[in-house]
């Protein structure tokens, strides 16, 4: 693929981007685009039909006014929540949900202010993991007693790894998480691999063979679509490689030792550079693509592979592809094959989509019923089936009608395995990711020495502007 082709493709795909690109929510703190919506105060006809379902033990007496919970969050979308709320209200006739979904950046500003200034009477709030829990934990209700009553076996319902991560995020149990997100994986166009006579690669050498065949036999197809123009994406790729080769990330992130100019980090930089040197990533193409452009090239069938986080796993669903103009018959997913023969094809992952109860809530028991439904109950199953996140519930299996091919079914099993058994936490230092990503762009474009880049990254970290 020559240097000019991506720009041409991007122009041709502009209409497609407008129609389809906004349909995907990143789900991470990067690039989220959300709408705002007032909640479902009235049950739908379907919900009314099922209102004879057994009521919750927390439901109000028959003649009592229902409790309305004011719920602010940023993800998933209001459309994704709509059927969940309808079903919850049908089975909990004493509780109504007043939902507001904000764009991610707005939520990061407005929700903490509402907790400290009051006046909004919030009952349930979303919690973005990373920096947010420690900042707002003083305004959140400890959940231990409410949870002991509502779901006493909760630690055996979700994965042990997610329980450990939840407890690590605040002083005491201040929130629960609906699911997790994993770092970079490779989505593949099975139509193209079938045409070339390849199965999904299980090793780095197999990946090299496939990309070489694409370059030789499919000259109008990009080997791997990566948004290298967005610095944070390159850092995510690097940290995925680092996690496959060493345990440095968690040591560094939690200030337990390890430096970014040490041998493990330099080795990861060398492996990252090898992806370009071996022709798997095209320097001329990748650095021209941002997240949206790389995604649209893949979803329009113009790339054999696409590298992004597990929040793009909705592409495994045939129905999602039909609804969002994804012109690929079959999509699969694998971990990025380990470049180092001694490494392990793996990812980093971390809890996401937290839920908490403000200390000012006037309805904490009802709020816990809603959180229980979203974290442990049917609501979690419904949202997980939309692939908005990878659920932490043990034993969850999506409806067979969603994953219609062996590639999709095997990929989902692998997704759950990878997210549930990460080699490191995807608990990013986001401001520093942009700094590192810029250094990676420099390394590739100027063919800089990895050890020199590592020294520059460590030097910038030591300025103290990006504390862990």
N, C-alpha and C positions, 0 to 999 in steps of 0.2 A: 504494500500500500504506500503510495507516495505521499509526500508531505502535504500536498494541497488537497488530497481527498477528504480528510476530516472536515475541513472548512466547507467543502462543497456539500458533504453529507449533512452538516449542521444546517446549512441553508435549506436543503431539501426537507429537512425534518422539522423546520420551524413550526409548521402547522400542526404536525404530530405532537410536538412538545406542548403546544397550547392545549391540545385536546386531551393528551394523555399524561404529560409529564407531571402535572400537578396532582394526579391521582395518587401518587405515592408519597407517603409521609416517611421521612427519614427515621423518626422515632428516637434518634439520639439528640443531644444538645446541639448538633450541627445541622443547620438547614431545615429545621422544622418549619412548616407552614400550616397554620391551623386556623379554622374559622371559629367564630364565637356564636353561641347559640343559647337561647333560653331553654330550659329543660322541659321534659315531658310531664306537664302537670296533669294532663288528661290521658287516660288509658286509651289505646287504640281499640277498634272493634275486636281485633283478635285477642287483645288482653282482656276485654270485657267478657268475651266468650269463655275464657279460661279462669274467670274470677272465682269459680267454685273450687279451685285448687285449695289444698289445706293451707290455712293461714299460719304464719310464723308464730312461735310462742311469744314474740315480742310485739305482736300486732295489738292495735288499740281495741278496746271494747267496741261492739257493733255500732253503738250510737255515738261514739266519740269522734271528734274531728280528727282527720288524719294529720300526722306530723309531716311537715315538709322540711326535707334536708337540703340546705344550700351547699352545693358541691362545685368547687372551682378546680379546674385542672387544665392541662395543656395537650394531653394525648391519652388515648386515641381521639379521633375526630368526633364531633357531635353525631354525625351520621352513623358511626360505628357504635356509639353508645345507645342510640335510639331504640333498637329492638331489645337491648339488654334491660334498659329502664322499663320498657313496657312489660316485659316478662316478670321483672322483680316486683313492680307495682301490682301485677295481677296476683302474685303469690304472697304479697305482703300488703293487704288492703289498708293497713293503718299507716303506711309510709309512702310519701311522695318524694320524688327527686327533682330538685330545681338545679339543672346543670348549666354551667358556663364553661366553655372551652376557649382558651385564649391562645394566641400565637406564643411560641415558646419564650421569646425575649420579653414580651409584655407580661407574661405570667411570672417570670423571674423577678420582675420589678413590682407588680401590683399585688401579688399574693402576700409576700412578706410584709409589705406596708399595711395591708388590710389586717394582718394578724396583730401588728403592733399598735396601729391607730384605732382599731375597732370600728364599729359602725356598719359592718357587713354581716354580722351574725353567721359566720361560716360554720358549717357542721363537719364537712369532710373536705380535705384539700389534697391535691396531688403533690408529690414530693419528687423532685429530680435528684437522683443520687449524685454523689461527688461533693461539691462544696455546700450545697443547700442545707442538708440535714443539720450540720453543726451550727449554721447561722440561725435557724428558726426553731431549734429543739426546745428552747425555753418557752415557746408559745404553744407547744404540743402536749397533749395529754398522754401520760404513760399508759400503755395498752395492756399491761400484764393482767390486771384484774378483770377487765372487760373480756379479754381474750380467753382467760381461764374459764369463764362462764360460757362464752359463745362457741369456742372451738378448742377445748382443752388438749386435743391431740395434734394441734397444728404443726408441731415440729416433725411429725411423722408423715404429714400430708404433702409437704413440699420437700425439695431436695436439701440434703444436709449442707451443701455448699451455699445455697441461697440463705439458709437460716444463719449460717456463720457470717455472711456478708451483711445481712440485715442488722445483726447485733453489733457489727463493727462500725456502723455509720453514725451512732449517736450514743449519748450517755443514757443507757436504759433502752427499753423497747418503745420507740416513739413512732414507728411506722411499719407497715408491711408492704411487700412488693408484689405486683400482679405477675411479673415475669422477669426475664433477663434479655439482654442483648449481647451478641457476640461480636468480636472484631472481624477482620477481613476474611472472607471465604471466596471461593471461585464458583460463579454460576456458569454453566456451560450450555451452549446451543446443541442439543443432541441431534438435531436435524443435520447440522454441519458435520459433526463427528461421525454420524452414520454414513453420510455421503463419502467421507474420506476413508471409511473402514476402520475407525478407531473407537475403542471404548473410553470411558472417562479415565484420565490418567491417575495412576496410583503412586507414581514416583516422579522425581524431577526429570529423569531421563525420558520417561514417557511423555511428559509435558513438552520437553524440548522437541521430541519427534513429531508431535502433533502440530506445534506452532511452525516447525519447518515445513511440514506438508501444506499448511494453510498458506504460507508465503509462496510456495512453489505452484500450488494448484488452484488457489483461490485468491488471486492477486487483488481483487476488489474487496476482500474481507480483511478486517483488522484482527490480528491474533488475539490480543487481550485489550479490552476497553477499561482504562483506569483514568480517573479524574486527576491526573498529575498537576493540573493547573491549580487545584485546591491543595494548599500546603498540608492541611490536617490529614488529608487522605493518604499522602505519602508517608506521614508519620505513623498512621494506623497500620500501613503495610509493613513498615520497618518494625514496629513493636510486635506485630504478629510473628514475624521472623525471629525476633529476639526471644519471644516466649517459646518458640519451637526449639531453640538452641540452648537456653540457659534460664535460670530463675532470677536473673538480675532485676527484672522490672519491679516486682513487689518489694525487693530489698531497697531499691532506690525510692520507690513511690512512698513507702512508709518509713523512710529515713532509718533503715536498718543496715546501711552500708552499701557499697557499690558505687562506682563512678562511671560517668558516661564517656570517659576517654580510656577506660580499662579494656582488657582483651576481649571480654564477652561482647561489649557494645561495638567495638571495632570489627569483630568477626561478623556481627549482624549487618553492619554497614557494607562490608565486603560482599556478603550474600545478596543484599539488596542491589548493589551495583551489578552483580553477576546477571541478574534478570535482564538488564539492558545489554550487557556485553554478549550474552548468549542469544540475543534477538527475540527473547520471549516478550519483553516490553519494547515497543518502538519509541525511541527517544523523540523522533520527529513528530509522532502522532500523539503520544500520551501527554506531553507537556502542553499541547494545545487544547486538551479536553478538561472541562470542569465536571462536577458530579452529574449535572443534568445532561450534558452533551454525551458523556460516556454511557450513561444509562440508556439514552435514546438510540445511540448507535447499536447497542446490544439488543434492545427490545424490538428494533426494526429489522433484525436479522443480519446486521452488517458487521458483527464481531463474533468470533468463536467462543470467547470467554469474557466475563465481566467480573471485576473485583469490587466488592462492597461488603457492608456488614450484614449480619443475619436479619436485619430489619427489612431486607429486600426479599425474604423467603416467600412472600406472597406470590412471587412469579412461578413457584412450583405448582400453584393451583391453576388448573385448566380454566375454571370459571373466571378467575381473576384476569387471566390473559385475554379471554374473550371480552370481558367488560372494559378492558383498558387498552385495547388496540395493540396488544403485544403479538407481533406476527411471527411467533415461533410455535411449532406444534408441541414440542416437548423440551422442558428445561430441567436440568439436574444441578446438583450442588456438591462440591467437595471442599475439603480443607486445602489450602495452598500446600502443594507437596513440599516437603522439607528439602531445602537446597543443600544443607549439610547432611551427609549420609548418616551421621550419628544423631540427627535431630528427629523430632516426632511431628507428623502432620497434625497440627492442633491449633486452637485459637485461644484468645483471652475472652473472658465474659464477665458480666457484672449485672447485679439486680437493677431493674428499671421499673418505671411506672409505680412509684411508691404512693401509699395512701395513709393519711394521718387524720387525727381528730384534734382540732384546736381546743385549748383549755377553756375558751369562751363558749364552746358549743353548749346549747341548752338541751340537746338530745343525744347524749353520748351513746346510750344503749342502742338506739335506732341507727345511729351512725355506724356502730360496730356491725350491725346486721347487714348494712349496705357493703361495708368493707369485706365482711366474711363472704358475701355473695360474689364479690369481684375477685377475691384472692383464692378462696377455697371451693367455691360453689359453681353453679351453672353459668353465672355471668362470666367467670374466668374461661370456661369451656367455649362460650360463644365468641368472646374476643380472641381467644387463641385460635379458633377456627377461621378467623379473618387474618391470621398471621401478623397481627399488630405487634406481637412480641413472642418470645418462646416461653411457654408457661413453665413454672417451677413445679407444678403439680406432678406427683409421681404417677405414672401409668396412663397419662392422658393420650388418647388416640383420636385424631381428627376423623370426621365422617369420611367414609370411603369415596363418596361422590366428589370430594375436593381434590384428592390426589389420585388421578386416574391412570397413571402409568407406573411401571416398575421403577423407572428412574426417579419419579417424584416421590414415590413411597419410600424407596431406599434412602433418598436424600433427606427426607424428613426424619427418619430414624437416626441418620448420621447427625443431623442438626441437633436433635435432643441430646445425643451422646456428647457432642462437642461442647455445647453450651453448659451441660451439667458437669463436665469434667475439664475445666479450663486449666491451662498451664500458668496463667497469671490473671489478676483482676483487670478488667477493662475499666478501671477507675481513673480516667484520664486527668492529667493536668492540662486542661484545654488551652489556656493561654500559651503554655510552653510548646504545645503541639504545633502551633503555627510557626514558632521560631525554628523548631527542628525541621519542619517541612520545607521551609525556605532554604535551609542548609542542604537538604537532600536535593532540591532542585538545582542548587549551585553545583553540587557534586556531579550530577549527571550532565548538566549542560556544559560545564567547564572541565569535565573529566578530572576532577580533583581527587587527591589521595584520601581514602576513607579515614586513615589515622589522623590526618590534618583536620578533616571535618569534625571528627570526634573531639579534638582539642578545642575547636571553636565552640562546639555545642556545650561542652563542660564549662568553658570560660563564661559563656552567656548565662548558664544556670547559676554560677557562683556570684553573679551580680546581685542575687537576692530578690530580683523582680518577679520571680515565678516560684514562690515557695510551695513545697509539697504539703 
